[in-house]
Amino acid sequence: MAPNTATPSDSVAQSEVMASLDDDGRTERLIIADTTADKAWLSVPVSGSVALQDWQ
């Protein structure tokens, strides 16, 4: 587990976060979204992301 991770408390609503790779033929993008909230998503080019092993 990563240090400094947040844990939900009883007073905080639970969220559901999903990630997906979108390839429209021009640029492959990583999309991360909270499916329990409107407009709670972000999209970045995969070329600008970091491999999980590099975060450890």
Gaussian input, Z-matrix of N, CA and C with variables (Angstrom, degrees):
# hf/3-21g

backbone

0 1
 N
 C     1     B1
 C     2     B2     1     A1
 N     3     B3     2     A2     1     D1
 C     4     B4     3     A3     2     D2
 C     5     B5     4     A4     3     D3
 N     6     B6     5     A5     4     D4
 C     7     B7     6     A6     5     D5
 C     8     B8     7     A7     6     D6
 N     9     B9     8     A8     7     D7
 C    10    B10     9     A9     8     D8
 C    11    B11    10    A10     9     D9
 N    12    B12    11    A11    10    D10
 C    13    B13    12    A12    11    D11
 C    14    B14    13    A13    12    D12
 N    15    B15    14    A14    13    D13
 C    16    B16    15    A15    14    D14
 C    17    B17    16    A16    15    D15
 N    18    B18    17    A17    16    D16
 C    19    B19    18    A18    17    D17
 C    20    B20    19    A19    18    D18
 N    21    B21    20    A20    19    D19
 C    22    B22    21    A21    20    D20
 C    23    B23    22    A22    21    D21
 N    24    B24    23    A23    22    D22
 C    25    B25    24    A24    23    D23
 C    26    B26    25    A25    24    D24
 N    27    B27    26    A26    25    D25
 C    28    B28    27    A27    26    D26
 C    29    B29    28    A28    27    D27
 N    30    B30    29    A29    28    D28
 C    31    B31    30    A30    29    D29
 C    32    B32    31    A31    30    D30
 N    33    B33    32    A32    31    D31
 C    34    B34    33    A33    32    D32
 C    35    B35    34    A34    33    D33
 N    36    B36    35    A35    34    D34
 C    37    B37    36    A36    35    D35
 C    38    B38    37    A37    36    D36
 N    39    B39    38    A38    37    D37
 C    40    B40    39    A39    38    D38
 C    41    B41    40    A40    39    D39
 N    42    B42    41    A41    40    D40
 C    43    B43    42    A42    41    D41
 C    44    B44    43    A43    42    D42
 N    45    B45    44    A44    43    D43
 C    46    B46    45    A45    44    D44
 C    47    B47    46    A46    45    D45
 N    48    B48    47    A47    46    D46
 C    49    B49    48    A48    47    D47
 C    50    B50    49    A49    48    D48
 N    51    B51    50    A50    49    D49
 C    52    B52    51    A51    50    D50
 C    53    B53    52    A52    51    D51
 N    54    B54    53    A53    52    D52
 C    55    B55    54    A54    53    D53
 C    56    B56    55    A55    54    D54
 N    57    B57    56    A56    55    D55
 C    58    B58    57    A57    56    D56
 C    59    B59    58    A58    57    D57
 N    60    B60    59    A59    58    D58
 C    61    B61    60    A60    59    D59
 C    62    B62    61    A61    60    D60
 N    63    B63    62    A62    61    D61
 C    64    B64    63    A63    62    D62
 C    65    B65    64    A64    63    D63
 N    66    B66    65    A65    64    D64
 C    67    B67    66    A66    65    D65
 C    68    B68    67    A67    66    D66
 N    69    B69    68    A68    67    D67
 C    70    B70    69    A69    68    D68
 C    71    B71    70    A70    69    D69
 N    72    B72    71    A71    70    D70
 C    73    B73    72    A72    71    D71
 C    74    B74    73    A73    72    D72
 N    75    B75    74    A74    73    D73
 C    76    B76    75    A75    74    D74
 C    77    B77    76    A76    75    D75
 N    78    B78    77    A77    76    D76
 C    79    B79    78    A78    77    D77
 C    80    B80    79    A79    78    D78
 N    81    B81    80    A80    79    D79
 C    82    B82    81    A81    80    D80
 C    83    B83    82    A82    81    D81
 N    84    B84    83    A83    82    D82
 C    85    B85    84    A84    83    D83
 C    86    B86    85    A85    84    D84
 N    87    B87    86    A86    85    D85
 C    88    B88    87    A87    86    D86
 C    89    B89    88    A88    87    D87
 N    90    B90    89    A89    88    D88
 C    91    B91    90    A90    89    D89
 C    92    B92    91    A91    90    D90
 N    93    B93    92    A92    91    D91
 C    94    B94    93    A93    92    D92
 C    95    B95    94    A94    93    D93
 N    96    B96    95    A95    94    D94
 C    97    B97    96    A96    95    D95
 C    98    B98    97    A97    96    D96
 N    99    B99    98    A98    97    D97
 C   100   B100    99    A99    98    D98
 C   101   B101   100   A100    99    D99
 N   102   B102   101   A101   100   D100
 C   103   B103   102   A102   101   D101
 C   104   B104   103   A103   102   D102
 N   105   B105   104   A104   103   D103
 C   106   B106   105   A105   104   D104
 C   107   B107   106   A106   105   D105
 N   108   B108   107   A107   106   D106
 C   109   B109   108   A108   107   D107
 C   110   B110   109   A109   108   D108
 N   111   B111   110   A110   109   D109
 C   112   B112   111   A111   110   D110
 C   113   B113   112   A112   111   D111
 N   114   B114   113   A113   112   D112
 C   115   B115   114   A114   113   D113
 C   116   B116   115   A115   114   D114
 N   117   B117   116   A116   115   D115
 C   118   B118   117   A117   116   D116
 C   119   B119   118   A118   117   D117
 N   120   B120   119   A119   118   D118
 C   121   B121   120   A120   119   D119
 C   122   B122   121   A121   120   D120
 N   123   B123   122   A122   121   D121
 C   124   B124   123   A123   122   D122
 C   125   B125   124   A124   123   D123
 N   126   B126   125   A125   124   D124
 C   127   B127   126   A126   125   D125
 C   128   B128   127   A127   126   D126
 N   129   B129   128   A128   127   D127
 C   130   B130   129   A129   128   D128
 C   131   B131   130   A130   129   D129
 N   132   B132   131   A131   130   D130
 C   133   B133   132   A132   131   D131
 C   134   B134   133   A133   132   D132
 N   135   B135   134   A134   133   D133
 C   136   B136   135   A135   134   D134
 C   137   B137   136   A136   135   D135
 N   138   B138   137   A137   136   D136
 C   139   B139   138   A138   137   D137
 C   140   B140   139   A139   138   D138
 N   141   B141   140   A140   139   D139
 C   142   B142   141   A141   140   D140
 C   143   B143   142   A142   141   D141
 N   144   B144   143   A143   142   D142
 C   145   B145   144   A144   143   D143
 C   146   B146   145   A145   144   D144
 N   147   B147   146   A146   145   D145
 C   148   B148   147   A147   146   D146
 C   149   B149   148   A148   147   D147
 N   150   B150   149   A149   148   D148
 C   151   B151   150   A150   149   D149
 C   152   B152   151   A151   150   D150
 N   153   B153   152   A152   151   D151
 C   154   B154   153   A153   152   D152
 C   155   B155   154   A154   153   D153
 N   156   B156   155   A155   154   D154
 C   157   B157   156   A156   155   D155
 C   158   B158   157   A157   156   D156
 N   159   B159   158   A158   157   D157
 C   160   B160   159   A159   158   D158
 C   161   B161   160   A160   159   D159
 N   162   B162   161   A161   160   D160
 C   163   B163   162   A162   161   D161
 C   164   B164   163   A163   162   D162
 N   165   B165   164   A164   163   D163
 C   166   B166   165   A165   164   D164
 C   167   B167   166   A166   165   D165

   B1=1.4491
   B2=1.5215
   B3=1.2856
   B4=1.4543
   B5=1.5212
   B6=1.3208
   B7=1.4586
   B8=1.5243
   B9=1.3226
   B10=1.4683
   B11=1.5240
   B12=1.3268
   B13=1.4606
   B14=1.5191
   B15=1.3011
   B16=1.4629
   B17=1.5194
   B18=1.3047
   B19=1.4523
   B20=1.5169
   B21=1.3133
   B22=1.4682
   B23=1.5228
   B24=1.3098
   B25=1.4651
   B26=1.5212
   B27=1.3044
   B28=1.4629
   B29=1.5178
   B30=1.3285
   B31=1.4596
   B32=1.5303
   B33=1.3268
   B34=1.4630
   B35=1.5196
   B36=1.3174
   B37=1.4595
   B38=1.5283
   B39=1.3089
   B40=1.4577
   B41=1.5285
   B42=1.3275
   B43=1.4524
   B44=1.5203
   B45=1.2857
   B46=1.4528
   B47=1.5187
   B48=1.3273
   B49=1.4573
   B50=1.5139
   B51=1.3296
   B52=1.4557
   B53=1.5258
   B54=1.3173
   B55=1.4615
   B56=1.5232
   B57=1.3215
   B58=1.4519
   B59=1.5184
   B60=1.3156
   B61=1.4607
   B62=1.5180
   B63=1.3157
   B64=1.4652
   B65=1.5190
   B66=1.3051
   B67=1.4610
   B68=1.5186
   B69=1.3147
   B70=1.4646
   B71=1.5235
   B72=1.3318
   B73=1.4581
   B74=1.5098
   B75=1.3175
   B76=1.4590
   B77=1.5125
   B78=1.3310
   B79=1.4624
   B80=1.5163
   B81=1.3375
   B82=1.4551
   B83=1.5251
   B84=1.3454
   B85=1.4606
   B86=1.5245
   B87=1.3287
   B88=1.4484
   B89=1.5232
   B90=1.3245
   B91=1.4666
   B92=1.5223
   B93=1.3283
   B94=1.4626
   B95=1.5222
   B96=1.3346
   B97=1.4605
   B98=1.5220
   B99=1.3297
   B100=1.4604
   B101=1.5233
   B102=1.3262
   B103=1.4642
   B104=1.5243
   B105=1.3322
   B106=1.4616
   B107=1.5226
   B108=1.3320
   B109=1.4675
   B110=1.5304
   B111=1.3100
   B112=1.4545
   B113=1.5174
   B114=1.3121
   B115=1.4650
   B116=1.5300
   B117=1.3412
   B118=1.4618
   B119=1.5248
   B120=1.3333
   B121=1.4575
   B122=1.5145
   B123=1.3240
   B124=1.4546
   B125=1.5108
   B126=1.3149
   B127=1.4541
   B128=1.5255
   B129=1.3348
   B130=1.4646
   B131=1.5290
   B132=1.3298
   B133=1.4609
   B134=1.5242
   B135=1.3252
   B136=1.4661
   B137=1.5184
   B138=1.3142
   B139=1.4656
   B140=1.5267
   B141=1.3203
   B142=1.4547
   B143=1.5088
   B144=1.3331
   B145=1.4622
   B146=1.5245
   B147=1.3150
   B148=1.4592
   B149=1.5306
   B150=1.3209
   B151=1.4487
   B152=1.5227
   B153=1.3187
   B154=1.4551
   B155=1.5308
   B156=1.3117
   B157=1.4621
   B158=1.5295
   B159=1.3248
   B160=1.4652
   B161=1.5354
   B162=1.3298
   B163=1.4598
   B164=1.5207
   B165=1.3041
   B166=1.4760
   B167=1.5059
   A1=109.03
   A2=114.78
   A3=120.87
   A4=110.16
   A5=117.94
   A6=119.65
   A7=110.22
   A8=115.68
   A9=122.36
   A10=113.24
   A11=117.68
   A12=119.69
   A13=109.40
   A14=116.15
   A15=121.13
   A16=109.41
   A17=116.13
   A18=121.61
   A19=107.86
   A20=116.97
   A21=119.15
   A22=111.27
   A23=115.72
   A24=120.64
   A25=108.38
   A26=116.42
   A27=120.37
   A28=112.21
   A29=118.26
   A30=121.13
   A31=112.63
   A32=117.59
   A33=121.15
   A34=109.18
   A35=116.27
   A36=120.76
   A37=110.04
   A38=115.69
   A39=120.91
   A40=109.65
   A41=115.89
   A42=119.72
   A43=108.80
   A44=115.51
   A45=122.53
   A46=106.48
   A47=116.47
   A48=121.24
   A49=108.94
   A50=114.62
   A51=121.26
   A52=109.42
   A53=115.86
   A54=121.25
   A55=108.23
   A56=115.28
   A57=120.68
   A58=109.77
   A59=116.32
   A60=121.40
   A61=108.22
   A62=116.77
   A63=122.93
   A64=107.93
   A65=116.22
   A66=121.53
   A67=108.28
   A68=116.10
   A69=120.48
   A70=111.96
   A71=116.65
   A72=120.24
   A73=113.54
   A74=117.83
   A75=121.40
   A76=111.26
   A77=116.48
   A78=121.69
   A79=108.81
   A80=116.65
   A81=119.92
   A82=107.77
   A83=116.77
   A84=121.47
   A85=109.83
   A86=116.15
   A87=123.40
   A88=107.29
   A89=116.05
   A90=121.29
   A91=107.79
   A92=116.26
   A93=122.49
   A94=106.74
   A95=116.31
   A96=119.70
   A97=111.42
   A98=115.26
   A99=122.29
   A100=105.62
   A101=116.88
   A102=120.13
   A103=113.40
   A104=117.70
   A105=120.19
   A106=112.58
   A107=117.78
   A108=120.50
   A109=109.87
   A110=116.45
   A111=121.49
   A112=110.68
   A113=116.47
   A114=124.25
   A115=113.35
   A116=117.70
   A117=121.41
   A118=108.49
   A119=115.49
   A120=120.61
   A121=109.67
   A122=115.27
   A123=120.29
   A124=108.50
   A125=114.99
   A126=122.20
   A127=108.25
   A128=116.17
   A129=120.87
   A130=108.75
   A131=116.92
   A132=118.85
   A133=110.21
   A134=116.63
   A135=120.42
   A136=110.18
   A137=117.13
   A138=120.08
   A139=111.94
   A140=118.49
   A141=122.02
   A142=112.95
   A143=117.72
   A144=120.27
   A145=110.87
   A146=115.23
   A147=122.29
   A148=108.17
   A149=116.75
   A150=121.37
   A151=110.73
   A152=117.75
   A153=122.32
   A154=111.04
   A155=118.65
   A156=121.78
   A157=110.90
   A158=118.32
   A159=121.56
   A160=112.16
   A161=117.85
   A162=122.11
   A163=111.66
   A164=116.98
   A165=120.34
   A166=111.28
   D1=148.74
   D2=178.78
   D3=-78.75
   D4=143.22
   D5=176.59
   D6=-69.50
   D7=157.68
   D8=176.48
   D9=62.74
   D10=33.67
   D11=176.85
   D12=-85.60
   D13=147.58
   D14=-179.83
   D15=-85.40
   D16=144.82
   D17=173.40
   D18=-120.65
   D19=137.16
   D20=-177.44
   D21=-69.21
   D22=142.77
   D23=175.88
   D24=-100.00
   D25=173.22
   D26=-179.88
   D27=-64.35
   D28=-25.90
   D29=-176.42
   D30=-89.11
   D31=-4.47
   D32=-177.83
   D33=-104.09
   D34=131.92
   D35=178.39
   D36=-66.96
   D37=143.03
   D38=177.99
   D39=-74.09
   D40=146.09
   D41=175.68
   D42=-125.09
   D43=160.67
   D44=179.78
   D45=-122.55
   D46=114.64
   D47=-177.00
   D48=-109.47
   D49=135.21
   D50=179.75
   D51=-127.74
   D52=154.36
   D53=175.57
   D54=-128.41
   D55=148.40
   D56=-179.03
   D57=-150.97
   D58=149.43
   D59=171.69
   D60=-98.64
   D61=129.25
   D62=179.89
   D63=-115.83
   D64=122.18
   D65=179.20
   D66=-120.95
   D67=99.98
   D68=-179.20
   D69=-89.06
   D70=8.56
   D71=179.79
   D72=98.11
   D73=-18.83
   D74=179.39
   D75=-107.16
   D76=-55.48
   D77=-176.75
   D78=-134.71
   D79=126.51
   D80=174.69
   D81=-79.73
   D82=129.53
   D83=-175.46
   D84=-126.23
   D85=145.58
   D86=172.89
   D87=-95.93
   D88=126.37
   D89=179.89
   D90=-116.25
   D91=127.91
   D92=176.78
   D93=-120.66
   D94=129.10
   D95=-175.46
   D96=-140.82
   D97=143.11
   D98=170.01
   D99=-93.57
   D100=110.74
   D101=-174.14
   D102=-75.91
   D103=-5.21
   D104=179.96
   D105=-97.62
   D106=1.38
   D107=-177.53
   D108=-135.17
   D109=139.67
   D110=176.24
   D111=-68.98
   D112=139.11
   D113=175.08
   D114=58.43
   D115=26.81
   D116=179.66
   D117=-105.39
   D118=77.83
   D119=-179.41
   D120=-153.15
   D121=161.61
   D122=173.42
   D123=-144.12
   D124=157.04
   D125=-177.61
   D126=-138.67
   D127=129.63
   D128=179.14
   D129=-135.54
   D130=148.35
   D131=175.14
   D132=-62.54
   D133=138.45
   D134=178.81
   D135=-59.53
   D136=-32.42
   D137=179.97
   D138=-62.26
   D139=-20.28
   D140=179.68
   D141=-97.95
   D142=4.03
   D143=-178.52
   D144=-93.23
   D145=168.57
   D146=-178.65
   D147=-115.82
   D148=137.79
   D149=177.13
   D150=-63.33
   D151=144.88
   D152=-178.60
   D153=-55.96
   D154=-40.06
   D155=-179.38
   D156=-61.19
   D157=-31.30
   D158=179.48
   D159=-72.69
   D160=-18.10
   D161=179.78
   D162=-84.62
   D163=-17.69
   D164=-175.11
   D165=-80.23

